[in-house]
Amino acid sequence: MEKKKKKRSASSVNRTRASSMATTNSTTRPMMLSTGSSTSLVSRAPTVAKMAAVSAAGIPPNATVYVKNLDERIKVEQLKHALEEIFSEYGTILEVVAKTNLKAKGQAFIVFDNIDSATRAIEDINGFDLFEKPMVLDYAKTPSDATVQREGGGDELEAHKRRRLAEKERKQAHEALEAQKKLKRPAAAVEPARPAKTTKGAGLKPTAAATTAVVPDEYLPPNKILFLRELPDDATQEGLSAIFGGFEGFLEVRLVPGRKGIAFVEYEAEAGAISAKEATSGMSMGDQGKAIRVTYQRQ
């Protein structure tokens, strides 16, 4: 006689792990997850598909689980509560991260206090339906802030944040360049025979602006030199050094002779420049409180 499918709560996932894995090849075992006043069906996907999803990305094991394919219509607090109820069976959770911005919707991160808990959660939960959508699980590509602070302390956390910001800015620079290339292609296709503009004068070549796309200053990739603009006319080297000298690896401030409103600030490494740019970009200076512009030097 065919066995009836049994409903089970989130708290029973871990206790029935062995039996559910033995039966998932031929049947789907549903689980009922209570989330406040509503109840959502969470069901088990086939074990073979589940294990393939775990190993497909080849990301090194770590204590943070990345969850995607979540229902974007569910409110963040309700989603976090549901995820915590499910994943807490596998160990101590340091943090559940889910955000409301458009790029982050449908995704979440579950931060455990050890790798074993994350591994067991991925192996067991990957493929379950949450709010009628199958969850796709893997290790996070980078460790969470909570994990970094727990293992390395405050200094390591700050370094971790700087590396993340630098990577974000490099990505933005690349995306901006690609977008400009795409905008230029249609015009080139319409008038392929039109020569590039040249500066008058014997032997001069076409200008770089006529042949290459230029990344906007705001999206230049990080480097160790900052370019300051829209400074007050009375800005001094001493005053700027007092502001920018508090960041790691500060070397010097260079004013440009005969040019008011601009300056360069150099650091020993990218890390100091990244921190300084993040902290000072848009800050007000001078009697009029005008916001200054801080970008990386174009190289």
SULMOUR-V155385 format. One record per pair of residues at least 24 apart in sequence whose C-alpha atoms are under 10 Angstrom apart, sorted by sequence separation. I is the first residue (numbers start at 0). J is the second residue. D is the distance in Angstrom with one decimal. If there is no record, write none. Layout:
i = {I/I}
j = {J/J}
d = {D/D}
This chain:
i = {4/5/6/7/8/9/19/20/22/23/24/74/75/86/87/90/92/114/239/240/246/247/248/3/4/5/6/7/8/20/21/74/82/86/90/91/92/223/227/234/239/246/247/4/5/6/20/82/83/89/90/91/223/224/232/233/234/236/245/246/247/249/269/19/20/78/82/89/90/183/224/225/226/227/232/233/234/235/244/246/247/71/79/88/89/106/108/183/224/231/232/234/236/243/246/247/63/75/78/79/87/89/90/105/106/107/108/109/110/183/230/231/232/243/246/264/62/63/71/75/79/86/89/90/106/108/109/182/229/230/231/245/246/261/263/62/63/64/65/66/73/86/88/89/108/180/181/228/229/230/243/244/260/261/262/263/264/265/8/9/63/71/72/73/75/88/89/107/110/111/179/180/228/229/230/243/246/261/263/264/7/8/71/72/86/87/110/112/113/179/180/227/228/229/242/243/263/6/7/70/71/86/89/109/110/111/112/178/179/180/227/228/6/7/69/70/71/85/86/108/110/111/176/177/179/226/227/228/243/6/67/68/69/70/110/176/178/179/226/227/243/67/68/69/86/112/175/176/177/225/226/227/242/67/68/69/86/112/175/176/225/226/66/67/68/85/175/176/224/225/226/66/67/174/175/224/225/65/66/67/173/223/224/225/35/39/65/66/172/175/176/223/224/34/64/65/66/171/172/175/176/222/223/224/34/41/64/65/85/172/174/175/222/223/224/225/35/63/64/65/172/173/222/223/224/34/35/63/64/171/172/173/222/223/33/34/62/63/64/82/96/171/172/173/221/222/223/224/225/33/34/62/63/81/170/171/172/221/222/223/224/225/32/61/62/63/81/94/168/169/170/171/172/221/222/223/224/227/32/34/61/62/63/64/93/94/168/169/170/222/223/225/226/234/33/61/62/63/78/94/167/168/169/221/222/225/234/32/61/62/64/65/78/93/94/168/169/221/224/231/233/32/61/62/63/64/93/167/168/227/230/231/232/233/60/61/62/63/64/166/167/230/231/60/61/62/63/66/165/166/221/229/230/231/61/62/64/65/93/165/231/60/61/64/73/164/165/231/60/72/231/66/69/70/230/231/68/69/70/229/230/231/68/69/70/229/230/69/70/228/229/230/69/70/228/229/230/68/69/70/227/228/229/53/67/68/69/227/228/67/68/69/226/227/228/67/68/225/226/227/53/54/66/67/68/225/226/227/52/53/65/66/67/225/226/227/52/65/66/67/224/225/226/50/65/66/224/225/226/9/13/49/50/53/64/65/66/222/223/224/225/9/12/13/49/50/52/53/64/65/66/221/222/223/224/9/10/11/12/13/14/49/51/52/63/64/65/220/221/222/224/9/10/13/49/50/63/64/65/217/219/220/221/222/8/9/10/12/13/46/49/50/61/62/63/64/65/216/217/218/219/220/221/222/8/9/10/11/12/46/48/49/60/61/62/63/216/217/218/219/220/9/10/48/49/59/60/61/63/64/216/217/219/220/9/10/46/58/59/60/61/62/63/64/215/216/219/43/44/45/46/57/58/59/60/61/62/63/216/43/44/45/56/57/58/59/61/62/216/42/43/44/45/53/55/56/58/59/60/61/63/215/41/43/44/52/53/54/57/58/63/214/42/43/44/52/53/54/56/62/41/42/43/52/53/61/41/42/43/49/40/41/42/49/40/41/42/39/40/41/42/44/39/40/41/42/43/44/39/40/41/42/38/39/40/41/41/30/32/29/30/31/32/28/29/30/27/20/19/165/165/168/13/16/17/164/13/16/162/165/16/161/162/165/161/164/165/13/160/161/164/12/13/161/162/12/158/161/157/158/160/161/164/160/158/161/157}
j = {28/29/30/31/32/33/43/44/46/47/48/98/99/110/111/114/116/138/263/264/270/271/272/28/29/30/31/32/33/45/46/99/107/111/115/116/117/248/252/259/264/271/272/30/31/32/46/108/109/115/116/117/249/250/258/259/260/262/271/272/273/275/295/46/47/105/109/116/117/210/251/252/253/254/259/260/261/262/271/273/274/99/107/116/117/134/136/211/252/259/260/262/264/271/274/275/92/104/107/108/116/118/119/134/135/136/137/138/139/212/259/260/261/272/275/293/92/93/101/105/109/116/119/120/136/138/139/212/259/260/261/275/276/291/293/93/94/95/96/97/104/117/119/120/139/211/212/259/260/261/274/275/291/292/293/294/295/296/40/41/95/103/104/105/107/120/121/139/142/143/211/212/260/261/262/275/278/293/295/296/40/41/104/105/119/120/143/145/146/212/213/260/261/262/275/276/296/40/41/104/105/120/123/143/144/145/146/212/213/214/261/262/41/42/104/105/106/120/121/143/145/146/211/212/214/261/262/263/278/42/103/104/105/106/146/212/214/215/262/263/279/104/105/106/123/149/212/213/214/262/263/264/279/105/106/107/124/150/213/214/263/264/105/106/107/124/214/215/263/264/265/106/107/214/215/264/265/106/107/108/214/264/265/266/77/81/107/108/214/217/218/265/266/77/107/108/109/214/215/218/219/265/266/267/78/85/108/109/129/216/218/219/266/267/268/269/80/108/109/110/217/218/267/268/269/80/81/109/110/217/218/219/268/269/80/81/109/110/111/129/143/218/219/220/268/269/270/271/272/81/82/110/111/129/218/219/220/269/270/271/272/273/81/110/111/112/130/143/217/218/219/220/221/270/271/272/273/276/82/84/111/112/113/114/143/144/218/219/220/272/273/275/276/284/84/112/113/114/129/145/218/219/220/272/273/276/285/84/113/114/116/117/130/145/146/220/221/273/276/283/285/85/114/115/116/117/146/220/221/280/283/284/285/286/114/115/116/117/118/220/221/284/285/115/116/117/118/121/220/221/276/284/285/286/117/118/120/121/149/221/287/117/118/121/130/221/222/288/118/130/289/125/128/129/289/290/128/129/130/289/290/291/129/130/131/290/291/131/132/290/291/292/132/133/291/292/293/132/133/134/291/292/293/118/132/133/134/292/293/133/134/135/292/293/294/134/135/292/293/294/121/122/134/135/136/293/294/295/121/122/134/135/136/294/295/296/122/135/136/137/294/295/296/121/136/137/295/296/297/81/85/121/122/125/136/137/138/294/295/296/297/82/85/86/122/123/125/126/137/138/139/294/295/296/297/83/84/85/86/87/88/123/125/126/137/138/139/294/295/296/298/84/85/88/124/125/138/139/140/292/294/295/296/297/84/85/86/88/89/122/125/126/137/138/139/140/141/292/293/294/295/296/297/298/85/86/87/88/89/123/125/126/137/138/139/140/293/294/295/296/297/87/88/126/127/137/138/139/141/142/294/295/297/298/88/89/125/137/138/139/140/141/142/143/294/295/298/123/124/125/126/137/138/139/140/141/142/143/296/124/125/126/137/138/139/140/142/143/297/124/125/126/127/135/137/138/140/141/142/143/145/297/124/126/127/135/136/137/140/141/146/297/126/127/128/136/137/138/140/146/126/127/128/137/138/146/127/128/129/135/127/128/129/136/128/129/130/128/129/130/131/133/129/130/131/132/133/134/130/131/132/133/130/131/132/133/134/127/129/127/128/129/130/127/128/129/127/123/123/269/270/273/119/122/123/270/120/123/269/272/124/269/270/273/270/273/274/123/270/271/274/123/124/272/273/124/270/273/270/271/273/274/277/274/274/277/274}
d = {6.2/6.9/5.1/5.6/5.7/8.1/8.3/9.9/9.0/9.0/9.8/9.8/6.8/9.8/8.9/9.9/9.1/9.5/9.8/8.5/9.1/4.7/8.4/9.7/7.1/7.8/6.0/8.1/7.7/8.5/8.8/8.5/8.8/9.1/8.6/8.0/9.6/9.5/10.0/8.3/8.7/5.7/8.1/9.7/9.6/9.6/6.5/9.4/8.0/8.8/5.4/9.9/9.6/9.8/9.3/8.2/7.5/8.7/9.4/7.8/9.8/9.5/9.9/9.3/9.8/9.7/8.0/5.3/8.1/10.0/9.8/9.5/9.8/9.6/5.6/8.4/9.1/9.6/9.8/9.4/8.1/9.1/8.2/9.1/7.5/9.5/9.6/9.3/9.8/7.9/5.6/9.3/10.0/9.5/6.9/8.6/9.6/9.1/9.0/9.6/9.4/9.1/9.3/9.8/9.5/9.8/9.9/9.6/9.4/7.9/7.6/5.8/9.0/9.1/6.1/9.8/9.7/9.6/9.4/9.8/9.3/9.0/6.8/8.8/10.0/9.2/9.1/9.5/8.6/4.2/8.9/8.5/9.9/9.6/9.5/9.9/9.3/9.6/9.6/9.7/9.7/8.9/10.0/6.0/7.5/8.3/9.6/9.1/5.0/6.0/9.8/9.0/9.1/9.4/9.8/9.8/9.5/9.6/9.8/8.7/9.6/9.5/8.9/9.0/9.6/8.4/9.8/10.0/8.8/9.7/9.5/6.0/5.7/6.4/8.1/6.5/9.6/9.9/9.3/9.3/9.8/9.1/5.7/8.6/9.8/9.2/7.0/9.1/9.0/6.1/8.9/7.9/4.5/9.4/9.0/9.2/8.0/9.1/9.2/8.4/4.9/6.6/9.4/9.2/9.3/9.3/7.3/9.4/7.5/9.9/5.3/6.8/9.5/9.8/7.9/5.7/8.4/9.1/9.5/8.5/7.6/8.2/9.8/8.6/7.7/7.4/5.1/9.0/9.5/9.5/9.5/9.1/4.3/8.8/7.4/6.7/9.4/9.4/6.1/5.9/8.3/8.8/5.5/6.0/9.9/8.7/9.6/6.8/9.0/8.4/4.8/7.7/8.5/5.8/6.6/8.1/8.3/9.9/8.9/5.3/5.6/6.7/8.3/4.4/9.4/8.5/6.2/8.2/6.8/5.1/9.0/5.6/6.5/9.3/7.4/5.6/6.4/7.5/5.1/8.8/8.3/8.4/4.5/8.5/8.0/9.4/6.1/6.0/6.7/9.6/8.7/6.0/6.3/7.0/8.3/4.8/7.7/9.8/8.1/6.8/9.4/9.4/5.3/8.9/8.6/9.9/5.6/6.6/9.8/9.0/8.8/9.0/9.0/6.6/8.6/9.8/8.9/6.6/5.0/8.9/8.2/8.1/9.9/5.1/7.9/7.2/9.1/5.6/6.4/9.1/4.4/8.6/7.5/4.3/9.8/6.0/8.4/4.4/7.9/8.8/9.5/5.8/5.3/8.2/10.0/5.0/7.6/9.4/6.6/7.8/9.8/6.1/6.0/8.5/8.7/8.1/5.7/6.5/8.5/7.3/6.5/8.9/7.5/9.4/5.3/8.6/9.5/9.1/9.0/7.6/9.7/8.0/9.2/8.9/9.5/5.3/9.5/9.7/9.9/8.7/9.1/6.4/8.5/9.4/10.0/9.7/6.5/7.3/8.1/7.0/7.9/8.6/9.6/8.6/8.9/9.8/5.1/7.6/9.4/7.4/9.9/7.4/4.7/7.8/8.0/7.4/7.8/8.3/7.7/4.1/9.5/9.7/9.3/7.1/9.5/5.9/6.7/6.9/10.0/9.6/7.8/8.1/5.1/7.5/9.3/6.0/8.3/9.2/6.8/9.0/9.2/6.7/8.5/9.9/6.7/8.5/7.3/6.3/8.3/8.7/9.7/7.2/5.6/8.9/9.6/5.4/9.2/9.3/7.7/8.6/9.6/9.5/8.0/8.4/7.2/7.9/8.1/9.1/9.8/6.1/8.6/8.3/8.1/7.2/8.4/9.3/9.1/9.0/7.3/9.8/7.7/8.7/9.0/7.9/8.0/9.4/9.7/7.2/6.6/7.9/8.1/8.4/9.4/7.9/8.1/7.4/5.7/9.1/6.6/9.4/5.1/7.9/6.5/9.4/6.0/6.2/9.8/6.9/7.6/9.3/7.1/5.0/9.0/9.2/9.9/6.8/6.3/5.8/6.6/9.0/5.6/8.4/8.1/4.8/8.5/6.1/6.2/10.0/5.9/6.7/6.8/9.9/6.5/5.3/9.0/6.6/5.3/8.6/9.4/7.0/10.0/5.7/6.6/5.7/5.6/8.9/9.4/8.2/4.7/8.9/8.8/4.5/5.1/8.8/5.7/6.8/6.0/5.3/8.3/9.2/9.5/8.8/6.7/7.5/6.7/5.3/8.6/9.8/7.7/5.6/9.1/9.8/8.0/9.6/7.3/9.1/7.6/9.9/5.8/5.5/8.6/8.8/6.3/8.2/9.0/10.0/7.7/9.4/9.5/9.9/9.1/8.3/9.9/8.5/8.7/4.7/4.9/9.4/6.0/7.3/9.7/6.6/7.1/6.3/8.4/8.0/5.9/5.5/8.3/9.2/7.4/7.1/8.4/8.9/9.8/5.3/9.3/7.5/7.2/8.9/5.6/9.2/9.8/7.6/5.5/9.3/10.0/9.9/8.4/8.2/6.2/9.0/9.6/8.7/9.1/8.6/8.6/8.4/9.3/8.8/9.0/5.7/8.9/6.3/8.2/8.7/9.3/6.0/8.6/7.8/8.6/9.3/6.4/7.8/9.0/9.9/6.1/7.3/8.3/9.6/6.3/8.0/6.8/9.3/8.0/10.0/8.9/7.9/7.3/8.4/8.6/9.8/6.5/9.7/10.0/7.4/8.9/9.1/8.9/9.7/8.3/9.1/6.3/8.7/9.1/8.3/7.4/6.7/8.3/7.8/7.8/7.5/7.7/9.0/7.6/7.9/7.0/8.4/7.5/9.5/8.4/4.8/9.3/8.6/8.8/8.8/6.4/9.4/10.0/9.5/9.7/9.7/9.9/6.2/5.7/7.3/6.7/8.0/9.8/9.3/8.1/9.2/8.0/4.6/7.8/7.4/5.6/9.6/9.6/7.5/9.5/5.0/6.9/7.5/8.2/9.4/5.8/5.0/10.0/8.6/9.4/4.5/7.7/9.0/7.0/5.0/9.8/9.0/6.6/7.0/8.4/7.8/6.9/6.4/7.0/9.3/8.7/9.5/5.4/6.4/8.5/8.2/8.8/7.4/9.4/8.4/9.6/8.9/8.3/8.9/9.0/9.6/9.1/9.6/8.8/9.6/9.8/8.5/9.5/8.4/8.3/9.6/9.3/10.0/9.7/9.8/9.0/7.1/9.4/9.9/9.8/9.1/7.6/6.8/6.4/7.6/9.6/8.1/10.0/8.8/9.0/8.1/9.6/9.7/8.7/8.5/7.7/6.5/9.9/10.0/10.0/6.7/8.8/9.3/9.4/9.3/9.2}
